[in-house]
């Protein structure tokens, strides 16, 4: 049997997500100069659809002391009821803001530092797609009998969306001729 002494059991659950934004973007860009100093500002807004993709896979591999291997579909949290590739489209907004301050070292050479901020709505992330309510009858090699009330078709793919924000700091030299 699977649980013989010396058997090695490897359980793997994989939760992956992809987000693809398809839309348009509008914005404003401006620059202010005072002597050798300059300030650049940008603001943009993207509006469109975010194609959310969730990929769930699980497996168990049992290896005996003699080296025989047996593979089972389903891990612990990635089971037949939530395994596969699932896709849906959600409306999404992506505002972005950027500021840069520059100093003209010479007529052709400018040093600058900047900050950028971006926020993206309706993004799926792997950790948010794990459903902890389980039908233990779906777990390979774990037949203890019975299904927890209300968990007959669990786990499911919850498609939980959240916002994603990113920020960055940059610095550089700009040469103009």
Secondary structure in CASP SS format (residue, H / E / C, confidence):
PFRMAT SS
TARGET T0000
AUTHOR 0000-0000-0000
METHOD secondary structure of the structure
MODEL  1
X C 1.00
X C 1.00
X C 1.00
X C 1.00
X C 1.00
X C 1.00
X C 1.00
X E 1.00
X E 1.00
X E 1.00
X E 1.00
X E 1.00
X E 1.00
X E 1.00
X E 1.00
X E 1.00
X E 1.00
X E 1.00
X E 1.00
X E 1.00
X E 1.00
X E 1.00
X E 1.00
X E 1.00
X E 1.00
X E 1.00
X E 1.00
X E 1.00
X E 1.00
X E 1.00
X E 1.00
X E 1.00
X E 1.00
X E 1.00
X C 1.00
X C 1.00
X E 1.00
X E 1.00
X E 1.00
X E 1.00
X E 1.00
X E 1.00
X E 1.00
X E 1.00
X E 1.00
X E 1.00
X E 1.00
X E 1.00
X E 1.00
X E 1.00
X E 1.00
X E 1.00
X E 1.00
X E 1.00
X E 1.00
X E 1.00
X E 1.00
X E 1.00
X E 1.00
X E 1.00
X E 1.00
X E 1.00
X E 1.00
X C 1.00
X C 1.00
X C 1.00
X C 1.00
X C 1.00
X E 1.00
X E 1.00
X E 1.00
X E 1.00
X E 1.00
X C 1.00
X C 1.00
X C 1.00
X C 1.00
X C 1.00
X C 1.00
X C 1.00
X C 1.00
X C 1.00
X C 1.00
X E 1.00
X E 1.00
X E 1.00
X E 1.00
X E 1.00
X E 1.00
X E 1.00
X E 1.00
X E 1.00
X E 1.00
X E 1.00
X E 1.00
X E 1.00
X E 1.00
X E 1.00
X E 1.00
X E 1.00
X E 1.00
X E 1.00
X E 1.00
X E 1.00
X C 1.00
X C 1.00
X C 1.00
X C 1.00
X E 1.00
X E 1.00
X E 1.00
X E 1.00
X E 1.00
X E 1.00
X E 1.00
X E 1.00
X E 1.00
X E 1.00
X E 1.00
X E 1.00
X E 1.00
X E 1.00
X E 1.00
X E 1.00
X C 1.00
X H 1.00
X H 1.00
X H 1.00
X H 1.00
X C 1.00
X C 1.00
X C 1.00
X C 1.00
X C 1.00
X C 1.00
X H 1.00
X H 1.00
X H 1.00
X C 1.00
X C 1.00
X C 1.00
X C 1.00
X C 1.00
X C 1.00
X C 1.00
X C 1.00
X C 1.00
X C 1.00
X C 1.00
X C 1.00
X C 1.00
X C 1.00
X C 1.00
X C 1.00
X C 1.00
X C 1.00
X C 1.00
X C 1.00
X C 1.00
X C 1.00
X E 1.00
X E 1.00
X E 1.00
X E 1.00
X E 1.00
X E 1.00
X E 1.00
X E 1.00
X E 1.00
X E 1.00
X E 1.00
X E 1.00
X E 1.00
X E 1.00
X E 1.00
X C 1.00
X C 1.00
END
